[in-house]
Amino acid sequence: MNNSIENNAVPLRTRLKELRAAQNPVDCRRGALLIRGRLFTWLATTRSQLEQAGRPAPKTIAAFWSMEQEPELQPLLCQLVEEEGLTVSLPVVTARDAPMEFHVWTPDTPMKTGAYGIAEPQSEVAPPPDIVLVPTLGYTRQGDRVGYGKGYYDRTLAALKEQNHAYTSIGIAWACGDLSNQVYTPAAHDIKLDAILTDKGWAVPA
């Protein structure tokens, strides 16, 4: 692309991946545990507050299958299904340059290797998500997200907005992806996230 923002994003993603890879594995395991704990606490508190107020509480969560070097979410997903009775779904790429679908996932759901080597559930399409967990490589304190450059999440979140479906988007990131100390200009198609959670806490509070 000739777009300067897109061109600048390529070396930025490379640098963010290098920072992520340089982290101590022990710190990563501890950080992932903290992310899962904070996310579970936020979800339980939010559901309780909404139920006490007589308002609908989140029941459907679109998560992602954590790849190597991403904060591991799988233990939390099992807990949400088996202990909390929530509907968890995972993204499925159905076509290039199209929004993703979210398909129902449980610990027993058969998985296959989908686009870009990411595991996808072989199951039915899930209900529209109340909460969307978004893999986040870099971020700003204003909710801007740097992803992997394919645009799938931006298209998917935009499609949910076009359907007038209300949801809360939460980026899951390592704190080393913080772009606060540099000038970052998002692309026109980038969708801001509602919140961003890192191993050091909420970078953008939910």
KEROVEX-415435 format. One record per residue: residue in one letter; x, y, z of N, C-alpha, C in turn. Coordinates in steps of 0.05 Angstrom, whole numbers, padded with zeros to 5 digits, always signed. Layout:
aXYZXYZXYZ/...
% end
This chain:
m+00017-00024+00000+00000+00000+00000+00018+00025+00000/n+00007+00046-00011+00021+00072-00011+00014+00088+00013/n-00006+00080+00027-00015+00095+00051+00007+00096+00072/s+00015+00120+00080+00038+00122+00098+00032+00109+00125/i+00007+00111+00134+00000+00099+00160+00003+00069+00159/e-00006+00057+00137-00003+00028+00135+00027+00020+00132/n+00042+00036+00117+00070+00030+00114+00085+00032+00141/n+00078+00052+00157+00091+00056+00183+00083+00034+00202/a+00060+00022+00198+00050+00001+00217+00066-00025+00214/v+00078-00030+00191+00093-00054+00187+00118-00056+00206/p+00136-00036+00206+00158-00037+00225+00149-00036+00254/l+00126-00022+00259+00116-00021+00286+00108-00049+00296/r+00094-00064+00279+00086-00091+00286+00110-00108+00291/t+00130-00105+00274+00155-00121+00278+00168-00115+00305/r+00169-00090+00312+00181-00082+00337+00165-00092+00361/l+00138-00090+00359+00121-00100+00380+00124-00130+00384/k+00127-00145+00362+00130-00174+00364+00157-00180+00377/e+00178-00164+00371+00204-00168+00383+00203-00163+00413/l+00189-00142+00421+00186-00136+00450+00171-00159+00464/r+00151-00169+00451+00135-00191+00462+00152-00216+00465/a+00168-00222+00445+00184-00246+00445+00206-00245+00466/a+00215-00221+00473+00237-00217+00492+00229-00220+00521/q+00203-00223+00526+00194-00225+00553+00202-00252+00566/n+00206-00251+00592+00213-00275+00607+00189-00294+00608/p+00193-00319+00601+00170-00338+00601+00156-00341+00628/v+00172-00339+00649+00160-00340+00676+00142-00316+00681/d+00151-00293+00673+00134-00269+00675+00109-00271+00658/c+00112-00283+00635+00089-00286+00617+00068-00305+00629/r+00077-00326+00641+00057-00344+00654+00043-00330+00677/r+00059-00315+00693+00047-00301+00715+00028-00279+00705/g+00037-00265+00684+00021-00244+00673-00006-00254+00661/a-00004-00277+00648-00029-00288+00637-00048-00296+00659/l-00038-00307+00681-00054-00314+00703-00068-00289+00715/l-00053-00267+00717-00065-00242+00727-00086-00231+00708/i-00082-00233+00682-00102-00225+00662-00127-00241+00665/r-00124-00267+00667-00148-00284+00670-00163-00277+00696/g-00148-00273+00718-00161-00266+00743-00176-00240+00742/r-00163-00220+00731-00176-00193+00729-00201-00194+00711/l-00199-00209+00689-00221-00211+00671-00245-00225+00684/f-00239-00247+00698-00260-00262+00712-00273-00244+00733/t-00257-00229+00749-00268-00212+00769-00286-00190+00757/w-00276-00178+00735-00292-00157+00722-00318-00168+00712/l-00317-00192+00700-00341-00204+00689-00361-00210+00711/a-00352-00222+00733-00369-00230+00755-00382-00205+00767/t-00366-00184+00771-00376-00159+00783-00396-00146+00765/t-00390-00145+00739-00408-00132+00720-00435-00147+00718/r-00434-00173+00717-00459-00188+00716-00476-00184+00741/s-00462-00184+00764-00477-00181+00789-00490-00153+00791/q-00475-00133+00783-00486-00105+00784-00510-00102+00765/l-00508-00113+00741-00530-00111+00722-00554-00127+00731/e-00550-00151+00742-00572-00167+00752-00586-00153+00775/q-00571-00141+00793-00583-00127+00815-00599-00102+00806/a-00591-00091+00784-00605-00068+00773-00628-00076+00754/g-00632-00102+00752-00654-00112+00735-00649-00109+00705/r-00623-00108+00698-00616-00105+00670-00603-00131+00660/p-00604-00136+00634-00593-00161+00623-00563-00162+00628/a-00553-00184+00638-00525-00188+00642-00512-00203+00618/p-00486-00198+00613-00473-00212+00591-00476-00242+00593/k-00483-00255+00571-00485-00284+00570-00468-00297+00549/t-00460-00281+00529-00445-00292+00507-00418-00277+00504/i-00397-00292+00503-00370-00280+00501-00356-00291+00477/a-00348-00274+00459-00331-00282+00436-00302-00278+00445/a-00287-00300+00447-00260-00299+00456-00241-00305+00432/f-00217-00312+00437-00199-00321+00416-00181-00343+00427/w-00172-00360+00409-00154-00382+00417-00126-00372+00417/s-00115-00368+00441-00089-00356+00444-00067-00371+00429/m-00052-00357+00413-00029-00369+00399-00004-00366+00417/e+00018-00377+00408+00043-00375+00422+00050-00346+00425/q+00059-00339+00449+00067-00312+00457+00044-00293+00463/e+00019-00302+00459-00004-00286+00468-00012-00295+00496/p-00024-00277+00512-00033-00285+00538-00052-00309+00536/e-00047-00330+00551-00063-00354+00549-00090-00351+00562/l-00111-00354+00546-00138-00351+00557-00153-00377+00560/q-00142-00399+00549-00157-00424+00549-00167-00434+00576/p-00151-00432+00598-00162-00441+00624-00186-00424+00632/l-00186-00398+00627-00209-00382+00634-00234-00389+00617/l-00230-00395+00591-00252-00402+00574-00266-00428+00585/c-00250-00447+00593-00262-00471+00605-00278-00464+00630/q-00267-00447+00647-00281-00439+00671-00307-00425+00665/l-00308-00408+00646-00332-00393+00639-00354-00411+00629/v-00346-00432+00614-00366-00451+00604-00375-00470+00626/e-00356-00483+00640-00362-00504+00658-00373-00495+00685/e-00363-00472+00695-00371-00463+00721-00391-00440+00721/e-00390-00423+00700-00407-00399+00699-00430-00402+00680/g-00430-00423+00664-00452-00428+00645-00455-00408+00623/l-00433-00395+00616-00435-00375+00594-00430-00388+00567/t-00440-00375+00546-00435-00385+00519-00410-00372+00509/v-00390-00388+00503-00364-00378+00493-00362-00385+00463/s-00353-00367+00448-00349-00372+00419-00321-00364+00411/l-00312-00374+00388-00286-00368+00377-00289-00359+00348/p-00271-00343+00338-00273-00333+00311-00266-00354+00290/v-00281-00352+00268-00276-00370+00245-00274-00352+00220/v-00252-00354+00205-00248-00339+00181-00262-00355+00158/t-00282-00342+00146-00298-00356+00125-00289-00347+00097/a-00279-00323+00095-00270-00312+00069-00250-00290+00073/r-00232-00287+00055-00212-00265+00056-00226-00238+00054/d-00218-00219+00070-00228-00192+00070-00258-00190+00077/a-00268-00210+00092-00295-00210+00102-00296-00210+00132/p-00318-00202+00145-00320-00205+00174-00318-00234+00182/m-00308-00239+00206-00307-00267+00216-00334-00275+00227/e-00338-00301+00229-00361-00312+00244-00351-00321+00271/f-00369-00321+00291-00362-00333+00317-00378-00358+00320/h-00364-00380+00325-00376-00407+00328-00374-00416+00357/v-00394-00430+00367-00395-00439+00394-00371-00457+00401/w-00360-00452+00425-00338-00469+00434-00344-00479+00462/t-00338-00505+00467-00337-00517+00493-00311-00533+00495/p-00303-00542+00519-00279-00559+00520-00280-00584+00503/d-00305-00593+00496-00308-00617+00480-00311-00612+00450/t-00311-00587+00442-00315-00580+00414-00291-00589+00397/p-00295-00604+00375-00273-00610+00358-00262-00585+00344/m-00235-00584+00342-00222-00561+00330-00208-00569+00305/k-00204-00550+00287-00188-00554+00263-00170-00530+00260/t-00149-00534+00244-00131-00512+00238-00143-00495+00216/g-00148-00470+00221-00161-00453+00201-00141-00434+00188/a-00151-00411+00180-00134-00392+00167-00112-00383+00185/y-00088-00379+00174-00065-00369+00188-00056-00387+00210/g-00063-00413+00209-00054-00432+00228-00068-00430+00256/i-00090-00416+00257-00104-00412+00283-00126-00434+00286/a-00128-00445+00309-00149-00466+00314-00176-00453+00314/e-00195-00467+00300-00223-00458+00298-00242-00480+00306/p-00264-00474+00319-00283-00495+00327-00299-00505+00304/q-00304-00530+00303-00323-00542+00283-00350-00545+00296/s-00365-00523+00295-00391-00523+00309-00409-00502+00296/e-00433-00499+00308-00452-00480+00297-00445-00451+00303/v-00457-00433+00287-00453-00404+00292-00465-00397+00319/a-00451-00380+00334-00459-00372+00360-00478-00348+00359/p-00493-00343+00380-00509-00318+00381-00490-00294+00381/p-00499-00270+00373-00482-00247+00373-00471-00242+00401/p-00445-00235+00403-00432-00234+00429-00439-00208+00445/d-00441-00211+00471-00444-00188+00488-00417-00175+00494/i-00396-00193+00495-00369-00184+00500-00351-00196+00479/v-00333-00180+00468-00314-00190+00448-00285-00186+00459/l-00271-00207+00463-00243-00206+00471-00226-00205+00446/v-00208-00185+00444-00194-00180+00419-00164-00183+00424/p-00150-00200+00409-00120-00201+00412-00108-00175+00403/t-00091-00164+00420-00080-00137+00415-00050-00137+00418/l-00037-00130+00396-00008-00129+00395+00003-00103+00407/g-00009-00081+00400-00002-00055+00411-00027-00038+00416/y-00025-00018+00433-00049-00003+00441-00041+00025+00450/t-00061+00043+00450-00058+00069+00462-00077+00071+00486/r-00073+00091+00502-00091+00095+00526-00118+00106+00517/q-00121+00111+00491-00147+00121+00481-00163+00098+00469/g-00153+00074+00470-00168+00051+00460-00161+00043+00431/d-00141+00056+00419-00132+00048+00393-00117+00021+00395/r-00120+00005+00374-00108-00022+00374-00091-00026+00350/v-00068-00038+00355-00051-00048+00333-00054-00079+00333/g-00065-00089+00311-00068-00118+00309-00047-00130+00291/y-00054-00151+00276-00034-00165+00260-00035-00156+00231/g-00051-00137+00224-00050-00125+00198-00069-00136+00177/k-00085-00156+00184-00103-00167+00164-00131-00154+00164/g-00137-00140+00186-00162-00125+00188-00187-00141+00195/y-00184-00166+00203-00208-00183+00208-00224-00172+00231/y-00211-00164+00253-00226-00155+00276-00239-00128+00270/d-00226-00110+00256-00238-00085+00249-00264-00089+00232/r-00262-00107+00213-00286-00113+00196-00308-00126+00213/t-00300-00144+00231-00320-00158+00247-00334-00139+00266/l-00319-00123+00280-00331-00104+00299-00348-00083+00284/a-00339-00075+00261-00355-00056+00245-00381-00069+00236/a-00380-00094+00229-00404-00108+00221-00424-00110+00244/l-00415-00115+00268-00432-00116+00291-00445-00089+00296/k-00430-00068+00293-00441-00041+00296-00462-00035+00275/e-00457-00044+00250-00477-00039+00229-00503-00054+00234/q-00501-00076+00249-00525-00092+00256-00539-00080+00281/n-00528-00058+00291-00539-00045+00315-00538-00064+00339/h-00518-00081+00339-00515-00099+00362-00497-00087+00383/a-00506-00085+00407-00491-00073+00429-00471-00094+00440/y-00446-00086+00443-00426-00104+00454-00404-00087+00467/t-00388-00101+00484-00365-00088+00496-00340-00102+00486/s-00322-00087+00473-00297-00099+00463-00274-00094+00482/i-00260-00115+00489-00238-00114+00508-00213-00125+00494/g-00193-00108+00491-00167-00117+00480-00151-00131+00502/i-00139-00153+00494-00122-00169+00512-00093-00166+00502/a-00076-00153+00518-00049-00145+00509-00028-00149+00531/w-00003-00150+00522+00019-00148+00541+00025-00118+00545/a+00033-00111+00569+00039-00083+00575+00061-00072+00558/c+00079-00089+00547+00100-00079+00530+00090-00068+00504/g+00064-00072+00498+00053-00061+00474+00043-00033+00477/d+00047-00020+00500+00038+00007+00505+00052+00027+00486/l+00036+00043+00471+00047+00062+00453+00046+00091+00463/s+00043+00094+00489+00040+00120+00501+00063+00139+00496/n+00087+00127+00494+00111+00144+00491+00119+00150+00462/q+00100+00145+00444+00106+00152+00416+00081+00162+00402/v+00084+00175+00380+00062+00185+00365+00051+00162+00348/y+00026+00156+00351+00013+00134+00336-00013+00145+00324/t-00015+00142+00298-00040+00151+00284-00054+00127+00273/p-00078+00120+00282-00093+00097+00272-00102+00102+00244/a-00106+00081+00229-00118+00083+00202-00147+00089+00204/a-00158+00099+00182-00186+00108+00182-00205+00085+00188/h-00198+00060+00181-00216+00038+00185-00213+00025+00212/d-00194+00034+00228-00189+00021+00254-00213+00027+00273/i-00221+00007+00287-00243+00010+00307-00231+00012+00335/k-00238+00033+00350-00229+00035+00377-00241+00013+00395/l-00226+00004+00414-00236-00015+00434-00247+00000+00458/d-00267-00014+00471-00279-00002+00494-00261-00003+00519/a-00244-00024+00520-00226-00027+00543-00202-00044+00534/i-00180-00041+00549-00156-00057+00543-00145-00067+00570/l-00141-00093+00571-00130-00106+00595-00103-00118+00590/t-00083-00112+00607-00056-00122+00604-00048-00137+00629/d-00024-00148+00628-00013-00162+00651-00007-00143+00674/k-00006-00117+00669-00001-00097+00690-00027-00084+00699/g-00050-00093+00689-00075-00081+00697-00090-00070+00673/w-00111-00055+00679-00128-00043+00658-00114-00018+00647/a-00106-00020+00622-00094+00004+00609-00116+00023+00600/v-00139+00012+00593-00163+00028+00588-00185+00014+00604/p-00195+00026+00626-00214+00013+00643-00240+00005+00629/a-00251-00017+00636-00276-00026+00624-00299-00012+00639/
% end
